[in-house]
Amino acid sequence: METTVRRGRLTVYLGAAPGVGKTFAMLDEARRRLDRGTDVVVGLVETHGRAHTEARLEGLEVVPRKVVHHGGATFTEMDTEAIIARRPAVVCVDELAHTNVPGSAHAKRVDDVEQIRAAGIDVITTINVQHLESLNDAVERITGVRQRETVPDPVVRQADQIQLVDMAPEALRRRLAHGNVYRPEQVDASLSSYFRVGNLTALRELALLWLADRVDDALDDYRRAHRIDAPWPAKERIVVAVTGGPESESLLRRGARLAQRSAAGELLAVHVIVEDGLAGQDSARIARLQQLTASLGATFHSVVGEEPASAVVDFAVGANATMIVVGTSSHGRLRRLFTGTTGERVASLAGSVDVHLVTHDERPRLAGRRRRPSSLGRRRQVIGLALGLLLPVVLTLALRGVEHSSEQLPLDVLLFLGATVLVALVGGLLPSLVAALSGFVLLNWFFTPPVRELTISEPTNVLALVVFVAVAVGVASVVDRASRRAADAVRARTEAATMTALSRSVLTGQDTAEAVVERVRETFGQESASLLVRDGGSWRVVAGTGGRPPERPEDGETTVDVDDRHAIVLHGSPLRAGDRRVLEAFAVQTSLVLEYRRLRERGDRAAALERAEATSTALLRAVSHDLRTPLAITRTAVDGLASDALAPDERAELVAAVAESTSRLEQLIDDLLDLSRVEAGSLHPVLRPRSLEEVLPVAVSGHAPGAVELLLDESVPFVRTDGGLLTRVVANLVSNAVRHGRGAPVRVAAHVLPETVEVHVVDRGPGVPADVRDRMFEPFQRLDDSSGEGLGLGLAVARGLADALEATLTAEDTPGGGLTMVLALPRAGRDEETP
């Protein structure tokens, strides 16, 4: 029978920064387990020449590394197959985020670890906080260093055990200064850049917060696994119950102040949608509450529940909250006497969760709020009122016209009740009350003994009439409530459809001011609409649509403020109150659109400034070396030529050196100028049909005999390009290939495709790994080029010029080793193929 192999456990030593001692701690754990009799081996450890780390390896079995050959060089990597064949109980694997050499079984070391764990072997590994994928951008903003090797957070989060290896910034800097981390020549540069106190403090906080979240998740998992419903106050977590009313903002701010009293306090806002979610939902106000919640660093949650108090408590318990903040009730004394308040019900249900009851200034206004009028139309109410007056009279006349006895009173009551229900269905609550009262009087006067007197002789008749009135009022209330619900449902469906249409336009990229204004005009059937911005003391139209868009708020019938500076103005029929509420929701969405646009524009400007700064920094570094080198050679040669004691061959050699250095300097300056033209967008190529027979021979000239092989068939069709720029592109590609080709000839060939003609520049050099090919087209990227020639601009210029020529430039592996640059040029039309 087949047995299931137990998956190996994963223990991670998480370092807050390089040099804090995570590898040392891992080896300490390995030695402790070895002393307890556990079979422990070291799969791979990087000591970086640190004596203390090397000392901890003594007595531990180390699995030999395997040798990997790539690009003519020899590397060593962890031998995963040997570890699995050895089958220890525990293996130590350093640097989990490491990228393996191309040609290895897995691209990343984390995949090797997964394979080892699948074989049932426990793994102890290490990783620094800057290598976590979710923190990569934050670490780059803090330190200015982009970490190329990262590990997805779930890999580390799902580890069986995580140990944080931490150290105070000052202590780590002392360790660095003593030479216990890096070589002495690297210490000064490290202390003044990456290992500044501010950087180390920020990295330490990132590690602690990340680990705290993981611990919080583990606590939630434990409570769920053990079915623990009662909150555990391991972290201050405050839930604020918001109704959507004007008091909600006060409650949120009070909750935020309470959360700030704890260093790691968390604030959650919960809004309960009662029953079907139709009554009392002001979408514009809810949207503003969501904005305020986000600005306070909290999260907003909407839940559905039959009863607000129990829904709030259920949410708080599920979130492991320590406190619930709820506002005072706005109900009258009579209702509070019989039903209690929401705060009281929350307190009775909360159990061990604290309840903070907050008073607010909005309470008196809420207490005086009047009941909403009926949602039935005025015409139906008038008809209902008329029926409420006439139907009881008509029914009385009809019953008086037939033979009638006092024993038929229950039937009479039922007939009058039916008439009252009919009136309620038509006119709602008020007409049905009129029908019920008039029916009560007529029943008492004409049909209840003694007749023609407002007295009742039999107690059962009294009960019948009271039940009649109570049922009539109850049915009328139900009908009125149902009509309100129906109206709320229609209004909610309309608002949802409208907001969905607006959201769809935003998500599909139609988030321009013109698109939003046009959507508003179409939705509310207005003649024209404008989005205005206050510019000083006057208004200016940002976007307008329709016949004559309003230019000032006074020019329209409806005006809604978007924010302090913007307003939406509509010209046409005035809006109803319900439509105005939807328009306010539009205004909130419009403010979000404008804010997102401002943020994107700022982000684009910041990114442009960052790119410019990076380019300037790289340029200064490059100029300080690459431009200085040919100038120094030229200066030396000129000084030598000034001497009179030179033999003719020496003078010729110096002249050749001046010529070569001048040529190199000219090439570097041309690359800089081309790059500046590309980035400035000032290139205006003249695209016309050209033959590659005219361009390629010129582009490959200037190299030593046999360095370049040009394979070009006469049948190659014309391409649509700019001859001068295409020559620069191919020349840069060929020069780059010759420099990295290790002496092997560079082959330049043309391949004809249905829509394009591809020019292949093929070298037999070391090649470039696939994960860095996009980066090699960035300016000042030299990758592993240590020749000292060039600024690393050749490929960046080639890519920029290719884009200007409407061509594409990509890199591929050369079969058998090397790199192939593929330049795809658009073919000229048959009617254009003329020289």
MIFIMAR-302311 format. One line per field, with one value per residue (C-alpha): residue number from 1; residue in one letter; x negated, y negated, z. Coordinates in steps of 0.02 Angstrom, whole numbers. Layout:
# residues N
i: (NUM|...)
aa: (a|...)
u: (X|...)
v: (Y|...)
w: (Z|...)
END
This chain:
# residues 835
i: (1|2|3|4|5|6|7|8|9|10|11|12|13|14|15|16|17|18|19|20|21|22|23|24|25|26|27|28|29|30|31|32|33|34|35|36|37|38|39|40|41|42|43|44|45|46|47|48|49|50|51|52|53|54|55|56|57|58|59|60|61|62|63|64|65|66|67|68|69|70|71|72|73|74|75|76|77|78|79|80|81|82|83|84|85|86|87|88|89|90|91|92|93|94|95|96|97|98|99|100|101|102|103|104|105|106|107|108|109|110|111|112|113|114|115|116|117|118|119|120|121|122|123|124|125|126|127|128|129|130|131|132|133|134|135|136|137|138|139|140|141|142|143|144|145|146|147|148|149|150|151|152|153|154|155|156|157|158|159|160|161|162|163|164|165|166|167|168|169|170|171|172|173|174|175|176|177|178|179|180|181|182|183|184|185|186|187|188|189|190|191|192|193|194|195|196|197|198|199|200|201|202|203|204|205|206|207|208|209|210|211|212|213|214|215|216|217|218|219|220|221|222|223|224|225|226|227|228|229|230|231|232|233|234|235|236|237|238|239|240|241|242|243|244|245|246|247|248|249|250|251|252|253|254|255|256|257|258|259|260|261|262|263|264|265|266|267|268|269|270|271|272|273|274|275|276|277|278|279|280|281|282|283|284|285|286|287|288|289|290|291|292|293|294|295|296|297|298|299|300|301|302|303|304|305|306|307|308|309|310|311|312|313|314|315|316|317|318|319|320|321|322|323|324|325|326|327|328|329|330|331|332|333|334|335|336|337|338|339|340|341|342|343|344|345|346|347|348|349|350|351|352|353|354|355|356|357|358|359|360|361|362|363|364|365|366|367|368|369|370|371|372|373|374|375|376|377|378|379|380|381|382|383|384|385|386|387|388|389|390|391|392|393|394|395|396|397|398|399|400|401|402|403|404|405|406|407|408|409|410|411|412|413|414|415|416|417|418|419|420|421|422|423|424|425|426|427|428|429|430|431|432|433|434|435|436|437|438|439|440|441|442|443|444|445|446|447|448|449|450|451|452|453|454|455|456|457|458|459|460|461|462|463|464|465|466|467|468|469|470|471|472|473|474|475|476|477|478|479|480|481|482|483|484|485|486|487|488|489|490|491|492|493|494|495|496|497|498|499|500|501|502|503|504|505|506|507|508|509|510|511|512|513|514|515|516|517|518|519|520|521|522|523|524|525|526|527|528|529|530|531|532|533|534|535|536|537|538|539|540|541|542|543|544|545|546|547|548|549|550|551|552|553|554|555|556|557|558|559|560|561|562|563|564|565|566|567|568|569|570|571|572|573|574|575|576|577|578|579|580|581|582|583|584|585|586|587|588|589|590|591|592|593|594|595|596|597|598|599|600|601|602|603|604|605|606|607|608|609|610|611|612|613|614|615|616|617|618|619|620|621|622|623|624|625|626|627|628|629|630|631|632|633|634|635|636|637|638|639|640|641|642|643|644|645|646|647|648|649|650|651|652|653|654|655|656|657|658|659|660|661|662|663|664|665|666|667|668|669|670|671|672|673|674|675|676|677|678|679|680|681|682|683|684|685|686|687|688|689|690|691|692|693|694|695|696|697|698|699|700|701|702|703|704|705|706|707|708|709|710|711|712|713|714|715|716|717|718|719|720|721|722|723|724|725|726|727|728|729|730|731|732|733|734|735|736|737|738|739|740|741|742|743|744|745|746|747|748|749|750|751|752|753|754|755|756|757|758|759|760|761|762|763|764|765|766|767|768|769|770|771|772|773|774|775|776|777|778|779|780|781|782|783|784|785|786|787|788|789|790|791|792|793|794|795|796|797|798|799|800|801|802|803|804|805|806|807|808|809|810|811|812|813|814|815|816|817|818|819|820|821|822|823|824|825|826|827|828|829|830|831|832|833|834|835)
aa: (m|e|t|t|v|r|r|g|r|l|t|v|y|l|g|a|a|p|g|v|g|k|t|f|a|m|l|d|e|a|r|r|r|l|d|r|g|t|d|v|v|v|g|l|v|e|t|h|g|r|a|h|t|e|a|r|l|e|g|l|e|v|v|p|r|k|v|v|h|h|g|g|a|t|f|t|e|m|d|t|e|a|i|i|a|r|r|p|a|v|v|c|v|d|e|l|a|h|t|n|v|p|g|s|a|h|a|k|r|v|d|d|v|e|q|i|r|a|a|g|i|d|v|i|t|t|i|n|v|q|h|l|e|s|l|n|d|a|v|e|r|i|t|g|v|r|q|r|e|t|v|p|d|p|v|v|r|q|a|d|q|i|q|l|v|d|m|a|p|e|a|l|r|r|r|l|a|h|g|n|v|y|r|p|e|q|v|d|a|s|l|s|s|y|f|r|v|g|n|l|t|a|l|r|e|l|a|l|l|w|l|a|d|r|v|d|d|a|l|d|d|y|r|r|a|h|r|i|d|a|p|w|p|a|k|e|r|i|v|v|a|v|t|g|g|p|e|s|e|s|l|l|r|r|g|a|r|l|a|q|r|s|a|a|g|e|l|l|a|v|h|v|i|v|e|d|g|l|a|g|q|d|s|a|r|i|a|r|l|q|q|l|t|a|s|l|g|a|t|f|h|s|v|v|g|e|e|p|a|s|a|v|v|d|f|a|v|g|a|n|a|t|m|i|v|v|g|t|s|s|h|g|r|l|r|r|l|f|t|g|t|t|g|e|r|v|a|s|l|a|g|s|v|d|v|h|l|v|t|h|d|e|r|p|r|l|a|g|r|r|r|r|p|s|s|l|g|r|r|r|q|v|i|g|l|a|l|g|l|l|l|p|v|v|l|t|l|a|l|r|g|v|e|h|s|s|e|q|l|p|l|d|v|l|l|f|l|g|a|t|v|l|v|a|l|v|g|g|l|l|p|s|l|v|a|a|l|s|g|f|v|l|l|n|w|f|f|t|p|p|v|r|e|l|t|i|s|e|p|t|n|v|l|a|l|v|v|f|v|a|v|a|v|g|v|a|s|v|v|d|r|a|s|r|r|a|a|d|a|v|r|a|r|t|e|a|a|t|m|t|a|l|s|r|s|v|l|t|g|q|d|t|a|e|a|v|v|e|r|v|r|e|t|f|g|q|e|s|a|s|l|l|v|r|d|g|g|s|w|r|v|v|a|g|t|g|g|r|p|p|e|r|p|e|d|g|e|t|t|v|d|v|d|d|r|h|a|i|v|l|h|g|s|p|l|r|a|g|d|r|r|v|l|e|a|f|a|v|q|t|s|l|v|l|e|y|r|r|l|r|e|r|g|d|r|a|a|a|l|e|r|a|e|a|t|s|t|a|l|l|r|a|v|s|h|d|l|r|t|p|l|a|i|t|r|t|a|v|d|g|l|a|s|d|a|l|a|p|d|e|r|a|e|l|v|a|a|v|a|e|s|t|s|r|l|e|q|l|i|d|d|l|l|d|l|s|r|v|e|a|g|s|l|h|p|v|l|r|p|r|s|l|e|e|v|l|p|v|a|v|s|g|h|a|p|g|a|v|e|l|l|l|d|e|s|v|p|f|v|r|t|d|g|g|l|l|t|r|v|v|a|n|l|v|s|n|a|v|r|h|g|r|g|a|p|v|r|v|a|a|h|v|l|p|e|t|v|e|v|h|v|v|d|r|g|p|g|v|p|a|d|v|r|d|r|m|f|e|p|f|q|r|l|d|d|s|s|g|e|g|l|g|l|g|l|a|v|a|r|g|l|a|d|a|l|e|a|t|l|t|a|e|d|t|p|g|g|g|l|t|m|v|l|a|l|p|r|a|g|r|d|e|e|t|p)
u: (0|-66|-112|-101|-265|-252|-292|-445|-425|-494|-581|-630|-755|-698|-833|-786|-942|-1100|-1226|-1108|-1162|-1023|-1146|-1236|-1068|-1021|-1184|-1160|-991|-1071|-1203|-1069|-970|-1127|-1168|-994|-1029|-941|-1018|-1063|-1161|-1206|-1142|-1216|-1284|-1362|-1489|-1550|-1719|-1650|-1757|-1620|-1501|-1635|-1669|-1488|-1505|-1632|-1560|-1416|-1406|-1406|-1335|-1458|-1394|-1366|-1462|-1363|-1441|-1364|-1431|-1606|-1615|-1602|-1483|-1428|-1251|-1162|-1149|-964|-969|-1115|-1022|-866|-972|-1058|-885|-932|-800|-844|-941|-1004|-985|-1048|-980|-807|-785|-939|-922|-1008|-1130|-1045|-1050|-1003|-851|-754|-763|-751|-819|-646|-592|-737|-674|-498|-567|-666|-512|-407|-531|-489|-646|-631|-715|-791|-823|-860|-796|-810|-655|-704|-683|-497|-397|-267|-402|-515|-450|-450|-630|-682|-603|-692|-865|-868|-921|-811|-816|-814|-792|-626|-518|-327|-257|-144|-298|-364|-194|-150|-310|-286|-397|-469|-608|-648|-834|-847|-978|-979|-1042|-1187|-1243|-1235|-1338|-1468|-1473|-1497|-1635|-1729|-1737|-1621|-1503|-1597|-1777|-1868|-1868|-1677|-1642|-1646|-1537|-1410|-1399|-1367|-1236|-1132|-1176|-1125|-1033|-872|-876|-907|-770|-645|-694|-678|-502|-452|-509|-418|-255|-262|-292|-155|-30|-86|-67|106|154|88|192|349|311|289|453|546|466|512|682|644|780|732|612|433|366|195|206|308|440|584|746|849|1033|1086|1265|1228|1304|1216|1157|1052|906|896|896|757|646|677|632|474|419|449|350|205|181|111|-45|23|208|320|482|625|787|940|1102|1252|1372|1535|1638|1653|1538|1666|1716|1618|1462|1382|1248|1166|1146|1085|955|895|883|776|660|647|614|472|397|395|299|448|547|731|844|1027|1125|1306|1408|1587|1547|1407|1349|1323|1241|1116|1074|1054|934|835|817|764|633|567|608|574|696|856|893|1078|1175|1318|1495|1604|1770|1904|1934|2084|1993|1840|1953|2025|1884|1727|1582|1455|1315|1403|1431|1250|1190|1302|1238|1054|997|812|797|797|935|898|1058|1027|1140|1139|1203|1314|1426|1552|1577|1605|1730|1839|1839|2012|2087|2068|2226|2308|2217|2385|2425|2539|2668|2683|2698|2839|2931|2904|2970|3125|3152|3124|3270|3386|3366|3429|3580|3618|3599|3717|3849|3833|3852|3998|4087|4098|4180|4061|4052|3938|3871|3783|3664|3507|3544|3566|3400|3313|3390|3333|3161|3148|3193|3058|2927|2975|2953|2783|2725|2772|2729|2620|2625|2723|2870|2885|2893|3032|3123|3098|3164|3311|3351|3341|3465|3586|3580|3616|3758|3850|3808|3759|3903|3970|3974|3972|3873|3686|3698|3668|3770|3672|3489|3455|3507|3385|3247|3296|3288|3120|3047|3116|3025|2864|2860|2899|2757|2638|2677|2660|2490|2430|2486|2402|2242|2244|2264|2116|2012|2062|2015|1851|1817|1847|1740|1600|1605|1595|1453|1359|1377|1321|1170|1125|1123|1011|895|883|832|698|632|625|515|653|614|601|699|792|849|914|1008|1085|1141|1222|1315|1379|1431|1535|1600|1529|1504|1324|1201|1032|893|830|673|651|502|470|632|709|765|689|765|662|781|949|1078|1244|1308|1241|1145|1164|1012|1063|1166|1300|1323|1398|1549|1453|1280|1187|1015|884|752|691|645|757|944|1063|1195|1347|1458|1632|1780|1750|1708|1816|1745|1709|1620|1519|1456|1396|1313|1222|1157|1099|1009|919|865|810|703|622|589|511|406|346|299|203|113|70|5|-101|-160|-207|-301|-388|-434|-500|-603|-666|-715|-799|-893|-946|-1002|-1097|-1182|-1228|-1287|-1400|-1474|-1498|-1572|-1692|-1764|-1717|-1738|-1892|-1982|-1993|-2032|-2175|-2243|-2231|-2316|-2457|-2481|-2482|-2611|-2717|-2701|-2762|-2928|-3066|-3152|-3028|-3062|-2946|-2864|-2833|-2758|-2645|-2591|-2545|-2449|-2352|-2313|-2248|-2141|-2070|-2033|-1953|-1844|-1790|-1753|-1652|-1552|-1515|-1457|-1349|-1266|-1231|-1157|-1051|-988|-941|-847|-755|-703|-653|-545|-629|-663|-564|-617|-575|-501|-512|-552|-736|-838|-939|-1078|-1106|-1103|-1179|-1350|-1376|-1318|-1439|-1591|-1733|-1771|-1924|-1922|-1829|-1746|-1575|-1490|-1352|-1226|-1106|-1006|-962|-781|-753|-609|-614|-578|-492|-621|-740|-908|-1017|-934|-929|-1116|-1143|-1035|-1123|-1296|-1263|-1202|-1351|-1476|-1399|-1402|-1585|-1635|-1551|-1579|-1742|-1828|-1700|-1632|-1468|-1338|-1215|-1073|-901|-747|-588|-419|-243|-231|-409|-591|-697|-880|-971|-1136|-1206|-1354|-1433|-1468|-1413|-1232|-1115|-996|-813|-765|-882|-856|-731|-849|-993|-896|-895|-1023|-1191|-1166|-1330|-1274|-1430|-1531|-1695|-1787|-1782|-1725|-1566|-1435|-1311|-1205|-1219|-1068|-964|-995|-960|-793|-742|-786|-697|-538|-551|-565|-405|-514|-537|-701|-708|-840|-843|-960|-1079|-1068|-1229|-1266|-1267|-1140|-1039|-968|-813|-764|-593|-563|-396|-394|-358|-201|-217|-172|-311|-455|-549|-724)
v: (0|-171|-282|-471|-562|-694|-866|-943|-1087|-1258|-1368|-1543|-1658|-1831|-1965|-2146|-2198|-2119|-2074|-2053|-1870|-1766|-1639|-1628|-1598|-1464|-1370|-1385|-1302|-1165|-1130|-1121|-994|-896|-888|-818|-677|-747|-708|-882|-932|-1098|-1109|-1281|-1421|-1585|-1638|-1791|-1766|-1801|-1708|-1689|-1612|-1494|-1437|-1385|-1265|-1158|-987|-1004|-895|-1001|-929|-970|-1094|-1050|-1136|-1231|-1294|-1446|-1565|-1495|-1522|-1400|-1424|-1322|-1297|-1193|-1010|-977|-800|-753|-820|-719|-564|-591|-607|-697|-747|-932|-1033|-1213|-1319|-1499|-1647|-1588|-1729|-1678|-1663|-1509|-1511|-1480|-1296|-1242|-1130|-1276|-1462|-1509|-1431|-1439|-1309|-1197|-1214|-1165|-1008|-963|-987|-881|-740|-749|-843|-989|-1150|-1292|-1444|-1630|-1785|-1973|-2082|-2180|-2021|-2004|-2044|-2156|-2263|-2280|-2452|-2518|-2462|-2546|-2710|-2700|-2644|-2693|-2515|-2403|-2222|-2112|-1949|-1931|-1794|-1797|-1837|-1682|-1570|-1648|-1679|-1495|-1440|-1331|-1444|-1618|-1685|-1871|-1909|-2090|-2211|-2393|-2507|-2572|-2396|-2340|-2490|-2447|-2268|-2335|-2456|-2313|-2221|-2079|-2103|-2168|-2185|-2339|-2430|-2419|-2479|-2668|-2664|-2549|-2655|-2812|-2737|-2581|-2564|-2739|-2743|-2802|-2663|-2528|-2597|-2596|-2419|-2361|-2435|-2354|-2185|-2203|-2261|-2124|-1992|-2066|-2044|-1865|-1833|-1911|-1793|-1646|-1699|-1708|-1535|-1465|-1541|-1471|-1299|-1288|-1371|-1512|-1643|-1761|-1900|-1892|-2069|-2036|-2196|-2354|-2342|-2467|-2446|-2604|-2576|-2707|-2732|-2847|-2994|-3159|-3093|-2958|-3076|-3121|-2937|-2898|-3037|-2985|-2805|-2864|-2958|-2802|-2694|-2817|-2791|-2620|-2611|-2467|-2510|-2466|-2555|-2473|-2559|-2449|-2503|-2387|-2373|-2323|-2185|-2222|-2374|-2490|-2608|-2759|-2730|-2895|-2839|-3010|-3018|-2838|-2879|-3028|-2916|-2795|-2938|-2996|-2817|-2799|-2966|-2908|-2752|-2639|-2513|-2525|-2372|-2349|-2203|-2148|-2103|-2096|-2191|-2323|-2287|-2100|-2129|-2252|-2133|-1984|-2086|-2145|-1969|-1902|-2040|-2003|-2182|-2251|-2398|-2450|-2635|-2675|-2838|-2887|-2852|-2984|-2896|-2970|-2922|-2812|-2709|-2694|-2636|-2491|-2445|-2510|-2591|-2521|-2561|-2467|-2315|-2318|-2325|-2178|-2072|-2124|-2008|-2041|-2176|-2352|-2470|-2656|-2761|-2930|-3082|-3201|-3372|-3299|-3208|-3352|-3379|-3194|-3185|-3317|-3234|-3225|-3071|-3058|-3087|-2942|-2881|-2859|-2990|-3137|-3078|-2907|-2989|-3103|-2957|-2854|-2994|-3010|-2822|-2827|-2949|-2876|-2686|-2673|-2780|-2680|-2517|-2581|-2628|-2460|-2365|-2474|-2436|-2251|-2156|-2165|-2103|-2136|-1958|-2001|-2123|-2012|-2007|-2195|-2218|-2107|-2207|-2372|-2296|-2244|-2421|-2489|-2370|-2425|-2607|-2565|-2480|-2634|-2782|-2721|-2758|-2922|-2878|-2707|-2786|-2898|-2746|-2651|-2793|-2830|-2644|-2631|-2775|-2708|-2531|-2597|-2712|-2601|-2420|-2402|-2388|-2506|-2583|-2769|-2791|-2801|-2670|-2482|-2361|-2199|-2182|-2066|-2205|-2321|-2193|-2170|-2356|-2376|-2230|-2308|-2472|-2386|-2273|-2419|-2522|-2374|-2336|-2519|-2529|-2373|-2443|-2609|-2524|-2412|-2563|-2646|-2489|-2479|-2660|-2633|-2480|-2576|-2720|-2602|-2509|-2671|-2737|-2572|-2569|-2750|-2727|-2565|-2656|-2792|-2664|-2568|-2726|-2758|-2580|-2575|-2729|-2854|-2952|-3119|-3269|-3274|-3092|-3122|-3281|-3198|-3052|-3172|-3265|-3104|-3026|-3174|-3228|-3404|-3523|-3559|-3529|-3596|-3556|-3723|-3765|-3920|-4017|-4160|-4258|-4191|-4024|-3932|-3790|-3630|-3527|-3564|-3473|-3512|-3668|-3810|-3742|-3852|-3961|-4010|-3927|-4061|-4003|-3836|-3773|-3643|-3661|-3531|-3558|-3428|-3495|-3665|-3719|-3620|-3617|-3530|-3646|-3582|-3683|-3612|-3556|-3566|-3400|-3312|-3280|-3096|-3139|-3272|-3139|-3035|-3191|-3214|-3036|-3082|-3231|-3119|-3004|-3155|-3216|-3044|-3051|-3223|-3169|-3012|-3118|-3238|-3095|-3016|-3181|-3204|-3026|-3050|-3210|-3126|-2977|-3095|-3189|-3025|-2964|-3130|-3124|-2944|-2989|-3140|-3038|-2900|-3028|-3113|-2947|-2895|-3062|-3055|-2892|-2848|-3021|-3057|-2901|-2951|-3130|-3069|-2962|-3108|-3225|-3101|-3074|-3260|-3288|-3152|-3227|-3393|-3311|-3325|-3162|-3043|-2912|-2909|-2746|-2814|-2973|-2869|-2764|-2920|-2993|-2831|-2838|-3016|-2963|-2812|-2911|-3050|-2923|-2846|-3017|-3062|-2900|-2932|-3110|-3050|-2922|-3055|-3172|-3033|-2984|-3163|-3178|-3015|-3063|-3238|-3169|-3283|-3146|-3167|-3026|-3031|-2860|-2806|-2647|-2602|-2452|-2362|-2344|-2531|-2534|-2375|-2382|-2558|-2507|-2359|-2450|-2512|-2345|-2234|-2114|-1954|-2030|-2046|-1933|-2015|-1894|-1990|-1921|-2032|-1974|-2058|-2182|-2367|-2424|-2583|-2674|-2820|-2768|-2875|-2823|-2640|-2647|-2712|-2573|-2431|-2507|-2513|-2334|-2272|-2368|-2295|-2119|-2134|-2193|-2044|-1913|-1844|-1856|-1753|-1836|-1930|-1879|-2007|-1933|-1983|-1870|-1909|-1888|-1927|-2098|-2138|-2112|-2058|-2105|-1981|-2030|-1865|-1847|-1699|-1787|-1741|-1794|-1883|-1798|-1815|-1905|-2052|-2075|-2216|-2306|-2302|-2423|-2554|-2696|-2672|-2484|-2392|-2230|-2121|-2222|-2266|-2320|-2502|-2554|-2652|-2729|-2587|-2689|-2590|-2477|-2616|-2726|-2582|-2543|-2727|-2751|-2588|-2650|-2812|-2708|-2612|-2456|-2335|-2281|-2122|-2002|-1813|-1671|-1616|-1427|-1356|-1507|-1695|-1833|-1878|-2054|-2053|-2217|-2200|-2334|-2363|-2313|-2445|-2426|-2357|-2526|-2606|-2489|-2615|-2675)
w: (0|-47|102|105|140|277|212|292|413|369|497|440|525|470|476|502|404|333|466|614|632|554|479|647|733|605|635|823|804|696|829|966|866|828|1013|1044|921|767|597|536|380|301|123|90|198|139|270|171|255|430|557|688|559|494|673|696|547|639|680|557|402|244|83|-60|-186|-368|-508|-642|-804|-886|-1017|-1008|-819|-674|-527|-377|-315|-184|-234|-202|-271|-157|-5|-47|-77|92|175|337|463|450|322|338|181|184|82|30|-98|-199|-389|-458|-603|-772|-811|-634|-605|-528|-560|-375|-217|-140|-269|-213|-34|-86|-171|-14|97|-21|13|199|255|376|318|419|310|318|231|256|268|111|8|48|-109|-23|60|-92|-145|33|60|-103|-48|119|63|-120|-165|-273|-219|-375|-280|-188|-115|-119|54|64|59|220|300|284|370|522|627|601|711|703|715|768|831|882|740|843|889|708|653|785|722|546|601|687|522|574|425|272|219|287|119|113|289|263|108|194|351|251|134|169|354|410|577|495|366|497|611|468|415|594|607|442|505|670|589|458|590|700|558|536|723|716|574|673|824|716|645|821|881|732|748|932|907|1027|1005|1146|1093|1156|1190|1116|1014|1037|900|903|805|772|728|601|542|397|491|528|696|613|580|765|811|688|752|932|888|801|957|1062|940|941|1128|1085|976|873|888|742|694|599|546|522|438|459|313|396|315|129|134|56|194|244|137|87|-36|-45|144|152|18|121|274|175|127|308|365|241|292|474|425|464|362|316|319|271|343|323|476|535|694|702|880|854|684|761|904|786|679|830|899|730|716|891|942|1115|1110|1020|998|973|977|1092|1033|950|986|1096|1277|1239|1109|1220|1362|1262|1140|1225|1131|1012|1135|1274|1163|1105|1286|1335|1191|1192|1330|1367|1233|1306|1244|1232|1221|1139|1146|999|947|810|935|969|783|754|897|816|646|568|488|301|198|109|-46|-139|-267|-225|-352|-268|-97|-157|-236|-79|32|-76|-67|120|136|4|18|199|152|-5|90|227|100|16|179|234|72|107|247|393|572|719|711|548|634|609|422|421|509|380|236|310|344|160|108|225|154|-23|27|105|-54|-155|-44|98|283|302|186|267|440|377|308|470|580|468|457|647|668|536|605|780|724|599|637|821|946|1003|827|795|955|984|1118|1116|1221|1195|1250|1102|984|1069|1043|860|825|915|818|658|691|745|591|478|551|543|361|315|401|311|143|178|233|79|-34|50|26|-156|-184|-91|-199|-360|-300|-242|-407|-504|-397|-410|-600|-611|-498|-585|-751|-678|-597|-761|-853|-722|-724|-914|-918|-962|-805|-893|-832|-998|-979|-802|-850|-1002|-894|-770|-909|-987|-821|-762|-933|-925|-1070|-1023|-882|-826|-706|-640|-543|-436|-504|-385|-371|-531|-603|-750|-851|-836|-942|-1018|-1122|-1203|-1290|-1184|-1034|-879|-845|-667|-530|-558|-738|-689|-594|-491|-413|-311|-234|-278|-159|-100|-277|-395|-425|-546|-622|-718|-835|-865|-762|-573|-491|-362|-190|-229|-391|-301|-180|-327|-398|-233|-249|-424|-349|-225|-366|-467|-323|-316|-504|-489|-340|-430|-581|-471|-387|-555|-621|-465|-479|-661|-618|-473|-582|-716|-588|-517|-689|-726|-561|-591|-767|-705|-569|-689|-817|-691|-639|-819|-871|-726|-792|-970|-1045|-941|-1005|-1190|-1139|-1029|-1171|-1292|-1168|-1140|-1326|-1362|-1225|-1304|-1478|-1409|-1371|-1503|-1456|-1540|-1669|-1822|-1769|-1593|-1665|-1778|-1630|-1530|-1677|-1692|-1506|-1525|-1673|-1580|-1421|-1522|-1611|-1446|-1374|-1528|-1513|-1330|-1364|-1510|-1395|-1264|-1394|-1469|-1296|-1255|-1420|-1388|-1211|-1265|-1405|-1532|-1660|-1821|-1937|-2121|-2157|-2338|-2434|-2418|-2471|-2339|-2468|-2448|-2258|-2186|-2273|-2205|-2031|-2016|-2086|-1977|-1893|-1914|-2062|-2018|-1863|-1948|-2076|-2177|-2255|-2366|-2512|-2659|-2648|-2479|-2503|-2463|-2285|-2229|-2124|-2106|-2179|-2065|-1903|-1955|-1987|-1809|-1735|-1827|-1797|-1609|-1608|-1708|-1600|-1443|-1516|-1571|-1397|-1313|-1448|-1373|-1541|-1638|-1795|-1777|-1905|-1976|-2079|-2144|-2133|-2229|-2143|-2211|-2127|-2075|-2117|-1969|-1954|-1840|-1757|-1689|-1571|-1482|-1318|-1141|-1173|-1053|-930|-978|-816|-850|-1037|-1016|-898|-1022|-1133|-994|-1001|-914|-891|-915|-827|-814|-941|-856|-1013|-962|-1136|-1166|-1053|-1069|-1188|-1349|-1324|-1244|-1395|-1513|-1428|-1429|-1612|-1656|-1572|-1671|-1831|-1785|-1769|-1625|-1545|-1441|-1378|-1397|-1353|-1490|-1514|-1446|-1338|-1360|-1391|-1545|-1564|-1675|-1760|-1845|-1978|-2066|-2249|-2379|-2485|-2660|-2736|-2629|-2677|-2782|-2744)
END
